Amino acid sequence: MAAVFLVTLYEYSPLFYITVVFVCFLVTSGLVLAWSGLGVPVILRNSEETESSARVLKKQMRQVKNPFGLEILHPATASVTKGVTLTPDCLEDCILTCYWGCSVQKLHEALQKHVYCFRIKTQALEDALYSEYLYRQQYFIKKNDKEEKHCQLPEDAQVVDFGPVPRSRYPLVALLTLADEEDREIYDIISMVAVIHIPDESYRLPCRILYQYLLLAQGQYHELKQLFMSANSTAASSSDTSPGERSADSSLLERAGLAEDEPELHEENSKDCVVCQNGTVNWVLLPCRHTCLCDGCIKYFQQCPMCRQFVQESFPLCSETEQDEDEST
């Protein structure tokens, strides 16, 4: 009976051809999706298939010692008129040079020249800036000396703000360079440039470091970026300000074009993996920079469990050997 029906459908209706083509399309689509691992529910695949299809590229990391450290002391009291207090912490003798009202364009041109033309030192940077800054202060920093350095514009400068947004000048740029030429042969990182926001009459945002660039002896430079990690230490940083102040600061940052890439996440209160809640967080996901997965869960995710952004690369904070040593101690 079924054969008679199929023969009749084949002879008198184009619906047979449509049905055959549709069934073939469904079977082919299912095979392609199952092979690539896309669009197939996880429940239909076993753990081995999930692990193999969701493996992301592990980024090769190289450990480099950074001889420079810079911290803003009492950022709440800093301003253009009162100045700012900086606390350098360097592994070798260094020179701290502060440029007030440094040209944005000239600074980035100088960073590019570091790559193609010269290796940045204090004098080389000033030549590249073409004196496009309002005032300069310089300090000699001894090895492991954490003495406070107060940077302030002179009173006769009569500068109360740096103009409307978009600004053509950074309020303050701090350059740390190795003082001894022999040290420049030892360390890969030879200079650090920190762009610092200072509150003024136009924008009273809290003082903070906006960008940090590490300059290498080989001619490259890298921007230091923050990792977003769920831990108790991050929650403590926001306890000093009220939610209203924080929201006002964020809106002002957006207007000024200084908004951070992503707000810090404070909802988690431990350093455990956000998925299994058991393993220790160890993996940094790129490009979102969320640090939220352990060694066991990293192989099951192609998307970040925090922001759902696709993971292009990842790297561990410490190796398995270092983890075993930490657990044993």
C-alpha positions, 0 to 999 in steps of 0.5 A: 500500500505504501509503495502504491502511494509513493508511486502515485505521489511520484507520478502525479505531484511535485511534492515528492521531489520537494520532500526528497530535497528537504529531507536530504537538506536536513540530513546534510545540515545535521551532519555538518553541525554535528561535525563542527560542534555548532548548534548541537545541544550539549546533552546530545554529545558526550564529554569527549566530544565536548572537550575536543570541539571546545578547545581554544588556543593556548597562548605562549607566554614569556615571563619578563621582569618589570623593574618599574612600579608606580603608585598614586598616593592619596588620589582623592586629594590630588588636583591640578592646583594642589598637585599629586603625590607619586610613590615609585618602587624600582628594582634599579636606579631610575629617573622619574620625569613628569610632563604636565600638559603633554600633547596627546598626539606627540606622545603617541608619535614618540611611542611609534618612534620608539618602535622604528627610530630610537629607544626612548630615554628622557632626552629622546622623549623630549626631542620627540615631543618637540617641547609640546608640554607645559612643565617638566619635573625630574627626580632621581629614584634610588634602588628599592627607594619608596620615597614619596615624590610630590609633582605640582605645576608652578603657581605662575602657570595659572592652569586650572583645567586642560580644556573640553573633551576631546582634549589635546593634552594629557594632564600628566605623563610620568616616564620611568627610565633606567638610570644606568646604561648597563641596566638597559642591557640586562632588562628587556623592559627599559622604560615605562610611560604612565598617563595619569588623569588629574582632577581639574575645574572641568572634570573632577574625576578621581585621580587615576592611571589611565594607561601604562605602556612598557617599552622594550629594548628590542623596540616594541611597546606593550600596554598594561591591561587590567585583569577582571577577576572575582576575588575579595580584593576587588570588592574592597576597592569599591567599599570606600565610595558610595554607589551614587558616586561610582555611577556619577564617575562612570557617566563622567568617564563616558562623557570625557572619553576616558571610560574603562574597557569594562567595569570590575566584577564584584559579585563573586566573593571567592577565587573559586572557578565560577563554573564548578565552584571547586577548582582554583581560578587560573586561566585568563581569557582573551580578548575579554580578560576575564579570569574565572576558570580553573584548569578542569573547566577551561577545555569545555568553553569556547565562550567566556562564562561571564560575558559570553564573548568568544575566546580567541586565546587563553593563558594560565596564571601559573603552571601545574608545577607552581600550583602543586608547590602552592598547595603543598606549602 
